[in-house]
Amino acid sequence: MNAADAQSRPRALLLAPPAGDSAWIADAARILRDLGFTVQIDMGGPAGDPAADVELVLASAAAGMPAPQMHPWRARGAVFAVVHPPGAAPAVSGAEPAVARLREPVTEAALLALLAGQHYVALSAREAAGIARAIAGQTFGNPAFADELLQALVTSTRDDLAQLRQAGHDLEAVRGVAHRLKASAHYVGCHALRRMAQRLELAARDGDAATAAAVAAIVAPTAARLLSLLASLPLANQADNFQRK
């Protein structure tokens, strides 16, 4: 992964106090990286720049949520959750009803359920803004070639989304859709979607219906968002601009 890829990926911020109540951090960071996030860990330091793009914030119950940053991050659709120690009675302020609750240990299943339940879309603003340039790069700045690729991507993404929604418990159908979406996401530089589609493909291949359903609940709206972005692209002009730069 190069620096540009890391910057464009969705960002997760993990917050914990300097001592104690942070055993969940390592597992959560590993799982989130596997799901395509760039992870920042703050152990008692500043909670981050409110102007920065953040898609997910996990905070230990002791650290709490960074109130000054929450409003701008929430306005951009960030997901928030407080992580409570085992056996603790989770209590979140009524002033923040959209802050979800997790209990240690933090597992992949819990994180997937959190993301799906909060309607997370695995396509960052930077990735969305870079789709036209990614396609232009894939087609060497050739407008006609770029248009052909765009049309193919629109058709394949529309078909794959419809098949994913209809697949139900047919894991072989899910596996095929996930494999194709993984390739489409690669072409357009949407790394988080590619990683989610890869996880969906592996779960379907392994017969893990529960994980496949959880990941599909994230992949489907993300594919719908990608389809909307692709269908709105005036790509010939974008590719021509790319060639002149």
C-alpha positions as CSV (number, residue, x, y, z in Angstrom):
1,M,0.0,0.0,0.0
2,N,1.5,3.4,-1.0
3,A,1.0,6.7,0.8
4,A,-1.7,7.9,-1.6
5,D,-3.7,4.7,-1.0
6,A,-3.4,5.0,2.7
7,Q,-4.6,8.6,2.6
8,S,-7.7,7.8,0.5
9,R,-8.9,4.9,2.6
10,P,-11.6,5.4,5.2
11,R,-10.1,6.4,8.5
12,A,-10.8,4.9,11.9
13,L,-9.8,6.7,15.1
14,L,-9.4,4.5,18.3
15,L,-9.3,6.4,21.6
16,A,-8.2,5.1,25.0
17,P,-6.6,6.6,28.2
18,P,-2.9,6.2,28.7
19,A,-3.3,3.4,31.2
20,G,-6.0,0.7,31.5
21,D,-9.2,0.0,29.6
22,S,-7.4,-0.4,26.3
23,A,-6.9,-4.2,25.8
24,W,-9.4,-4.1,22.9
25,I,-7.3,-1.6,20.9
26,A,-4.9,-4.1,19.2
27,D,-7.7,-6.5,18.1
28,A,-9.9,-3.7,16.8
29,A,-7.0,-2.1,14.9
30,R,-6.1,-5.4,13.2
31,I,-9.7,-6.2,12.2
32,L,-10.3,-2.7,10.9
33,R,-7.1,-2.7,8.8
34,D,-8.2,-6.1,7.3
35,L,-11.5,-4.4,6.4
36,G,-9.8,-1.6,4.6
37,F,-9.5,1.2,7.2
38,T,-6.5,3.3,7.9
39,V,-6.3,3.2,11.7
40,Q,-5.1,6.0,14.0
41,I,-4.6,5.2,17.7
42,D,-4.6,8.0,20.3
43,M,-3.7,6.9,23.8
44,G,-4.4,10.0,25.9
45,G,-3.2,12.4,23.2
46,P,-5.3,14.8,21.1
47,A,-8.4,13.3,19.7
48,G,-7.8,14.5,16.2
49,D,-8.5,17.3,13.9
50,P,-12.2,18.1,13.5
51,A,-11.5,19.0,9.9
52,A,-10.1,15.6,9.1
53,D,-12.1,12.9,7.4
54,V,-13.0,10.3,9.9
55,E,-15.5,7.5,9.2
56,L,-15.4,5.6,12.4
57,V,-14.5,6.5,16.0
58,L,-14.2,3.9,18.8
59,A,-13.5,5.2,22.3
60,S,-13.0,3.3,25.5
61,A,-15.6,4.1,28.2
62,A,-12.9,5.8,30.2
63,A,-11.7,8.0,27.4
64,G,-15.1,9.0,26.2
65,M,-16.1,10.7,23.0
66,P,-14.3,13.9,21.8
67,A,-17.2,16.3,22.0
68,P,-15.7,19.2,20.1
69,Q,-14.9,16.9,17.1
70,M,-18.2,15.0,17.1
71,H,-20.4,17.5,15.4
72,P,-18.2,18.0,12.3
73,W,-17.5,14.3,12.0
74,R,-21.1,13.4,12.5
75,A,-22.1,15.9,9.8
76,R,-19.8,13.9,7.4
77,G,-21.5,10.6,8.4
78,A,-19.0,9.1,10.9
79,V,-20.0,6.1,13.0
80,F,-19.3,6.3,16.8
81,A,-19.1,3.6,19.4
82,V,-18.0,3.4,23.1
83,V,-16.2,0.2,24.1
84,H,-17.0,-1.0,27.6
85,P,-15.0,-3.5,29.7
86,P,-16.4,-7.1,30.2
87,G,-19.1,-7.1,32.8
88,A,-19.5,-3.3,33.0
89,A,-22.9,-1.8,32.7
90,P,-22.8,0.2,29.5
91,A,-24.1,3.7,29.9
92,V,-24.0,6.3,27.2
93,S,-25.3,9.9,27.7
94,G,-28.8,10.5,26.4
95,A,-27.4,13.6,24.7
96,E,-25.6,11.3,22.2
97,P,-28.2,8.7,21.2
98,A,-26.3,7.9,18.0
99,V,-23.3,6.6,19.9
100,A,-23.4,2.8,19.8
101,R,-22.1,0.5,22.5
102,L,-19.6,-2.4,22.2
103,R,-18.4,-4.7,24.9
104,E,-14.9,-6.2,25.1
105,P,-13.6,-8.3,23.5
106,V,-14.1,-6.4,20.2
107,T,-14.7,-9.0,17.5
108,E,-15.0,-8.8,13.7
109,A,-18.7,-9.9,14.1
110,A,-19.4,-7.0,16.5
111,L,-17.6,-4.4,14.3
112,L,-19.4,-5.6,11.1
113,A,-22.8,-5.5,13.0
114,L,-21.9,-2.0,14.2
115,L,-21.0,-0.7,10.7
116,A,-24.1,-2.3,9.1
117,G,-26.4,-1.1,11.8
118,Q,-25.1,2.5,11.4
119,H,-25.5,2.3,7.6
120,Y,-21.8,2.6,7.0
121,V,-20.8,2.9,3.3
122,A,-17.2,1.6,2.6
123,L,-16.3,4.4,0.2
124,S,-14.5,7.4,1.5
125,A,-15.0,10.9,0.2
126,R,-11.4,10.9,-1.1
127,E,-12.0,7.6,-2.9
128,A,-15.2,9.0,-4.4
129,A,-13.5,12.1,-5.6
130,G,-10.7,10.0,-7.2
131,I,-12.8,7.6,-9.3
132,A,-12.6,9.5,-12.6
133,R,-8.9,9.9,-12.3
134,A,-8.5,6.2,-11.4
135,I,-10.3,5.2,-14.5
136,A,-8.4,7.6,-16.6
137,G,-5.2,6.2,-15.2
138,Q,-6.3,2.6,-16.0
139,T,-7.0,3.6,-19.6
140,F,-3.8,5.7,-20.1
141,G,-5.7,8.9,-20.6
142,N,-7.5,7.6,-23.7
143,P,-11.1,9.1,-23.6
144,A,-12.6,6.4,-25.9
145,F,-11.1,3.6,-23.9
146,A,-12.1,5.3,-20.6
147,D,-15.7,5.6,-21.8
148,E,-15.7,1.9,-22.7
149,L,-14.4,0.9,-19.3
150,L,-16.9,3.3,-17.6
151,Q,-19.9,1.7,-19.5
152,A,-18.6,-1.8,-18.6
153,L,-18.3,-0.8,-14.9
154,V,-21.8,0.7,-14.8
155,T,-23.3,-2.4,-16.4
156,S,-21.4,-4.9,-14.2
157,T,-21.9,-3.0,-11.0
158,R,-25.7,-2.7,-11.7
159,D,-25.9,-6.4,-12.4
160,D,-23.8,-7.4,-9.5
161,L,-25.8,-5.3,-7.1
162,A,-29.1,-6.8,-8.3
163,Q,-27.6,-10.3,-8.0
164,L,-26.3,-9.6,-4.5
165,R,-29.7,-8.4,-3.4
166,Q,-31.4,-11.5,-4.8
167,A,-28.8,-14.0,-3.7
168,G,-30.1,-14.6,-0.2
169,H,-28.5,-17.7,1.3
170,D,-27.0,-18.8,-2.0
171,L,-23.3,-18.5,-0.9
172,E,-22.0,-19.5,-4.3
173,A,-23.9,-16.7,-6.0
174,V,-22.6,-14.3,-3.3
175,R,-19.1,-15.5,-3.8
176,G,-19.3,-14.8,-7.6
177,V,-20.7,-11.3,-7.1
178,A,-18.1,-10.5,-4.5
179,H,-15.3,-11.6,-6.8
180,R,-16.5,-9.4,-9.6
181,L,-17.1,-6.4,-7.3
182,K,-13.6,-6.8,-5.9
183,A,-12.2,-6.4,-9.4
184,S,-14.5,-3.4,-10.1
185,A,-13.4,-1.7,-6.9
186,H,-9.8,-2.2,-7.9
187,Y,-10.3,-0.5,-11.2
188,V,-11.8,2.6,-9.6
189,G,-9.4,2.9,-6.7
190,C,-12.0,2.1,-4.0
191,H,-9.8,0.1,-1.7
192,A,-12.2,-0.2,1.2
193,L,-14.9,-1.7,-1.0
194,R,-12.3,-4.0,-2.5
195,R,-11.3,-5.3,1.0
196,M,-14.9,-5.7,2.0
197,A,-15.7,-7.6,-1.2
198,Q,-12.7,-9.8,-0.6
199,R,-13.9,-10.5,2.9
200,L,-17.4,-11.3,1.5
201,E,-15.8,-13.6,-1.1
202,L,-13.8,-15.5,1.6
203,A,-16.8,-15.9,3.9
204,A,-19.0,-17.2,1.1
205,R,-16.3,-19.6,0.0
206,D,-15.9,-20.9,3.5
207,G,-19.6,-21.4,4.0
208,D,-19.7,-18.8,6.8
209,A,-23.3,-17.6,6.2
210,A,-23.4,-15.3,9.2
211,T,-20.3,-13.3,8.3
212,A,-21.3,-13.2,4.6
213,A,-24.7,-11.7,5.6
214,A,-23.0,-9.1,7.8
215,V,-20.5,-8.1,5.2
216,A,-23.1,-8.1,2.4
217,A,-25.1,-5.6,4.5
218,I,-22.1,-3.2,4.0
219,V,-21.1,-4.2,0.5
220,A,-24.6,-3.7,-1.0
221,P,-25.1,0.0,-0.1
222,T,-21.5,0.7,-1.0
223,A,-22.0,-0.9,-4.4
224,A,-25.1,1.2,-4.8
225,R,-23.1,4.4,-4.0
226,L,-20.4,3.4,-6.4
227,L,-23.0,2.8,-9.1
228,S,-24.5,6.2,-8.5
229,L,-21.0,7.8,-8.8
230,L,-20.1,5.9,-12.0
231,A,-23.4,6.8,-13.7
232,S,-22.9,10.5,-13.0
233,L,-19.4,10.7,-14.5
234,P,-18.7,12.7,-17.7
235,L,-15.7,10.6,-18.1
236,A,-14.5,11.6,-21.6
237,N,-13.9,15.1,-20.3
238,Q,-12.3,13.8,-17.1
239,A,-9.9,11.6,-19.1
240,D,-9.0,14.4,-21.5
241,N,-8.2,16.7,-18.5
242,F,-6.0,13.9,-17.0
243,Q,-4.1,13.5,-20.2
244,R,-3.3,17.2,-20.4
245,K,-1.9,17.3,-16.8
